[in-house]
């Protein structure tokens, strides 16, 4: 059963479903969402593929300020928690 990113999440955990965003705008939207988070907050990222190039870009930009943890890594459905642990 596919994950429903519209389902409400716990306080401090915000869903971000990249599948509905035009590809040309995705990275900018993701970076904007990450920059809007406060330390201690988490963005649960939903995508249809494993975004390895994006993860490298996030690491280069945010470094240790954002912790990345896979929640699910299934074909056609990837869930990743981006947890902000400090300012970039």
Z-matrix of the N, CA and C atoms (Angstrom, degrees):
N
C 1 1.454
C 2 1.524 1 108.91
N 3 1.334 2 118.49 1 125.01
C 4 1.455 3 121.11 2 -179.07
C 5 1.522 4 112.14 3 -65.06
N 6 1.317 5 115.08 4 150.13
C 7 1.456 6 121.47 5 177.79
C 8 1.528 7 109.47 6 -72.41
N 9 1.302 8 117.36 7 138.70
C 10 1.462 9 122.53 8 177.78
C 11 1.520 10 108.48 9 -102.58
N 12 1.332 11 116.36 10 102.40
C 13 1.464 12 120.60 11 -177.07
C 14 1.520 13 112.91 12 -70.43
N 15 1.319 14 117.77 13 -9.61
C 16 1.462 15 119.33 14 178.33
C 17 1.524 16 112.16 15 -84.11
N 18 1.334 17 116.79 16 -7.38
C 19 1.460 18 120.74 17 179.13
C 20 1.529 19 109.67 18 -66.89
N 21 1.332 20 118.02 19 131.08
C 22 1.469 21 119.60 20 178.69
C 23 1.527 22 111.07 21 -56.94
N 24 1.320 23 115.67 22 144.70
C 25 1.454 24 121.40 23 -179.14
C 26 1.524 25 109.95 24 -116.74
N 27 1.307 26 115.37 25 174.54
C 28 1.461 27 121.31 26 179.65
C 29 1.520 28 110.84 27 -62.72
N 30 1.304 29 115.66 28 160.90
C 31 1.457 30 121.12 29 177.72
C 32 1.521 31 109.80 30 -58.20
N 33 1.317 32 116.71 31 133.44
C 34 1.453 33 121.36 32 179.55
C 35 1.509 34 113.96 33 84.45
N 36 1.339 35 117.28 34 3.61
C 37 1.458 36 122.51 35 178.08
C 38 1.528 37 107.27 36 -121.69
N 39 1.323 38 116.68 37 114.77
C 40 1.456 39 122.16 38 -173.71
C 41 1.519 40 110.70 39 -114.36
N 42 1.326 41 116.34 40 128.89
C 43 1.463 42 121.54 41 179.88
C 44 1.520 43 110.46 42 -79.04
N 45 1.330 44 115.52 43 140.31
C 46 1.461 45 122.55 44 174.84
C 47 1.521 46 106.89 45 -136.56
N 48 1.327 47 117.28 46 108.17
C 49 1.455 48 122.20 47 -178.40
C 50 1.528 49 108.84 48 -99.68
N 51 1.328 50 116.25 49 102.48
C 52 1.465 51 121.76 50 -177.14
C 53 1.528 52 111.92 51 -73.56
N 54 1.313 53 117.34 52 -15.92
C 55 1.461 54 120.59 53 -175.51
C 56 1.521 55 112.69 54 -63.59
N 57 1.319 56 118.28 55 -25.35
C 58 1.458 57 121.12 56 -178.11
C 59 1.516 58 114.09 57 -95.83
N 60 1.319 59 117.65 58 5.96
C 61 1.463 60 121.52 59 -177.97
C 62 1.524 61 109.21 60 -106.06
N 63 1.319 62 116.94 61 133.76
C 64 1.465 63 120.60 62 179.20
C 65 1.529 64 109.58 63 -55.18
N 66 1.320 65 116.53 64 137.59
C 67 1.462 66 121.59 65 -174.75
C 68 1.526 67 113.00 66 -53.96
N 69 1.304 68 117.78 67 -37.19
C 70 1.460 69 119.86 68 -177.38
C 71 1.531 70 112.78 69 -68.25
N 72 1.336 71 117.69 70 -17.06
C 73 1.467 72 121.65 71 -179.23
C 74 1.524 73 113.62 72 -106.94
N 75 1.327 74 117.78 73 -8.77
C 76 1.467 75 121.02 74 -171.49
C 77 1.517 76 114.16 75 -57.42
N 78 1.321 77 118.28 76 -53.07
C 79 1.467 78 119.32 77 -174.80
C 80 1.518 79 111.19 78 -62.52
N 81 1.331 80 117.17 79 -42.22
C 82 1.468 81 119.97 80 178.76
C 83 1.530 82 110.61 81 -62.49
N 84 1.334 83 116.92 82 -41.00
C 85 1.462 84 120.55 83 179.71
C 86 1.524 85 111.13 84 -66.06
N 87 1.337 86 116.92 85 -40.48
C 88 1.458 87 121.29 86 -179.73
C 89 1.521 88 110.29 87 -65.69
N 90 1.329 89 117.47 88 -45.90
C 91 1.462 90 120.44 89 179.37
C 92 1.523 91 110.93 90 -63.61
N 93 1.327 92 117.51 91 -39.50
C 94 1.458 93 120.73 92 177.00
C 95 1.516 94 111.97 93 -62.14
N 96 1.324 95 116.11 94 -42.15
C 97 1.465 96 120.29 95 179.26
C 98 1.530 97 110.63 96 -65.17
N 99 1.326 98 117.00 97 -42.95
C 100 1.470 99 119.89 98 178.85
C 101 1.528 100 111.19 99 -63.36
N 102 1.311 101 117.30 100 -39.42
C 103 1.470 102 120.59 101 179.50
C 104 1.519 103 111.98 102 -67.62
N 105 1.324 104 117.27 103 -23.61
C 106 1.468 105 121.08 104 -179.89
C 107 1.528 106 112.56 105 -80.63
N 108 1.330 107 117.36 106 -15.92
C 109 1.460 108 120.28 107 -179.29
C 110 1.521 109 111.79 108 -75.20
N 111 1.316 110 114.80 109 149.32
C 112 1.460 111 122.29 110 175.56
C 113 1.525 112 108.85 111 -97.40
N 114 1.339 113 117.37 112 155.78
C 115 1.466 114 118.81 113 175.53
C 116 1.531 115 110.79 114 -52.28
N 117 1.321 116 115.81 115 135.44
C 118 1.454 117 121.91 116 -177.96
C 119 1.514 118 113.86 117 95.30
N 120 1.332 119 118.13 118 -14.18
C 121 1.464 120 121.46 119 179.08
C 122 1.528 121 109.97 120 -91.45
N 123 1.330 122 114.62 121 157.80
C 124 1.457 123 121.74 122 -177.13
C 125 1.522 124 109.95 123 -131.83
N 126 1.317 125 115.49 124 139.20
C 127 1.456 126 121.71 125 172.78
C 128 1.524 127 107.78 126 -107.14
N 129 1.331 128 117.09 127 121.07
C 130 1.467 129 121.67 128 175.32
C 131 1.521 130 107.53 129 -90.91
N 132 1.305 131 115.47 130 108.61
C 133 1.457 132 125.17 131 -174.41
C 134 1.527 133 110.01 132 -91.82
N 135 1.320 134 116.69 133 127.88
C 136 1.461 135 122.93 134 177.82
C 137 1.522 136 108.70 135 -113.90
N 138 1.333 137 116.21 136 133.47
C 139 1.459 138 120.26 137 179.63
C 140 1.517 139 109.48 138 -149.87
N 141 1.330 140 116.32 139 165.01
C 142 1.461 141 120.56 140 179.78
C 143 1.525 142 112.68 141 -92.47
N 144 1.334 143 117.65 142 -3.41
C 145 1.459 144 121.77 143 178.44
C 146 1.527 145 109.15 144 -149.67
N 147 1.318 146 116.35 145 165.27
C 148 1.458 147 122.23 146 179.29
C 149 1.530 148 108.75 147 -77.99
N 150 1.331 149 118.92 148 114.62
C 151 1.468 150 122.22 149 -172.41
C 152 1.535 151 113.09 150 -87.40
N 153 1.317 152 117.32 151 61.31
C 154 1.464 153 121.46 152 -174.93
C 155 1.537 154 112.53 153 -56.34
N 156 1.349 155 120.77 154 -46.79
C 157 1.474 156 118.92 155 178.19
C 158 1.537 157 112.38 156 -60.26
N 159 1.332 158 116.81 157 -38.80
C 160 1.464 159 120.84 158 177.48
C 161 1.524 160 110.80 159 -62.26
N 162 1.322 161 117.13 160 -42.57
C 163 1.466 162 120.47 161 179.87
C 164 1.530 163 111.07 162 -61.52
N 165 1.322 164 117.21 163 -37.80
C 166 1.481 165 120.35 164 176.13
C 167 1.527 166 110.57 165 -64.06
N 168 1.328 167 116.50 166 -42.86
C 169 1.466 168 120.55 167 179.13
C 170 1.528 169 111.03 168 -63.30
N 171 1.304 170 117.12 169 -42.28
C 172 1.471 171 121.19 170 178.97
C 173 1.521 172 109.74 171 -62.69
N 174 1.324 173 116.75 172 -43.53
C 175 1.462 174 120.57 173 178.45
C 176 1.524 175 111.23 174 -62.13
N 177 1.323 176 117.88 175 -42.33
C 178 1.464 177 121.37 176 179.45
C 179 1.529 178 111.35 177 -64.89
N 180 1.327 179 117.14 178 -38.84
C 181 1.464 180 120.86 179 -175.47
C 182 1.528 181 112.59 180 -81.91
N 183 1.329 182 116.87 181 -46.31
C 184 1.462 183 120.90 182 -173.84
C 185 1.528 184 113.72 183 -97.96
N 186 1.327 185 116.86 184 -21.38
C 187 1.462 186 120.39 185 -179.34
C 188 1.520 187 111.19 186 56.87
N 189 1.322 188 115.38 187 -133.63
C 190 1.467 189 121.43 188 -177.77
C 191 1.529 190 112.47 189 -73.99
N 192 1.321 191 118.48 190 -2.90
C 193 1.460 192 121.62 191 -179.06
C 194 1.510 193 114.52 192 -73.49
N 195 1.343 194 116.88 193 -16.39
C 196 1.461 195 121.18 194 179.20
C 197 1.521 196 108.42 195 -131.57
N 198 1.320 197 115.61 196 123.57
C 199 1.463 198 121.27 197 177.08
C 200 1.527 199 108.18 198 -96.14
N 201 1.329 200 116.77 199 134.55
C 202 1.457 201 123.43 200 -177.85
C 203 1.527 202 109.09 201 -108.81
N 204 1.342 203 116.62 202 128.69
C 205 1.466 204 120.56 203 178.59
C 206 1.526 205 109.16 204 -139.99
N 207 1.324 206 116.15 205 122.56
C 208 1.462 207 120.33 206 176.02
C 209 1.529 208 109.19 207 -70.49
N 210 1.328 209 115.62 208 133.20
C 211 1.457 210 122.78 209 174.60
C 212 1.528 211 108.56 210 -98.00
N 213 1.330 212 116.19 211 -40.52
C 214 1.463 213 123.00 212 179.24
C 215 1.520 214 107.80 213 -149.23
N 216 1.317 215 115.66 214 140.09
C 217 1.465 216 120.55 215 -178.96
C 218 1.529 217 108.37 216 -136.40
N 219 1.329 218 115.44 217 65.26
C 220 1.457 219 122.28 218 -178.38
C 221 1.526 220 109.50 219 -103.64
N 222 1.339 221 117.80 220 151.30
C 223 1.471 222 119.70 221 175.90
C 224 1.525 223 110.39 222 -56.59
N 225 1.317 224 116.00 223 126.76
C 226 1.458 225 121.47 224 179.29
C 227 1.511 226 114.97 225 83.92
N 228 1.333 227 117.34 226 -5.99
C 229 1.471 228 120.31 227 179.94
C 230 1.527 229 110.03 228 -152.53
N 231 1.309 230 114.27 229 109.45
C 232 1.460 231 120.94 230 178.20
C 233 1.523 232 107.93 231 -119.79
N 234 1.338 233 116.75 232 128.28
C 235 1.461 234 122.44 233 176.05
C 236 1.515 235 107.85 234 -118.78
N 237 1.325 236 115.92 235 128.02
C 238 1.462 237 121.72 236 -179.41
C 239 1.515 238 108.32 237 -132.30
N 240 1.320 239 116.24 238 133.07
C 241 1.472 240 121.07 239 172.37
C 242 1.517 241 108.66 240 -93.71
N 243 1.326 242 115.49 241 125.80
C 244 1.458 243 122.67 242 171.84
C 245 1.519 244 106.40 243 -105.40
N 246 1.303 245 116.95 244 108.49
C 247 1.468 246 122.77 245 -176.58
C 248 1.527 247 109.11 246 -104.19
N 249 1.324 248 115.98 247 120.98
C 250 1.459 249 120.94 248 -179.87
C 251 1.524 250 108.30 249 -83.48
N 252 1.326 251 115.61 250 120.08
C 253 1.472 252 120.29 251 -178.92
C 254 1.521 253 112.38 252 -110.38
N 255 1.313 254 116.68 253 -4.82
C 256 1.453 255 120.00 254 178.32
C 257 1.508 256 109.34 255 -175.34
N 258 1.291 257 115.68 256 176.78
C 259 1.461 258 120.14 257 179.69
C 260 1.515 259 109.40 258 -78.11
N 261 1.344 260 114.54 259 148.92
C 262 1.470 261 119.66 260 179.73
C 263 1.506 262 111.10 261 -79.44
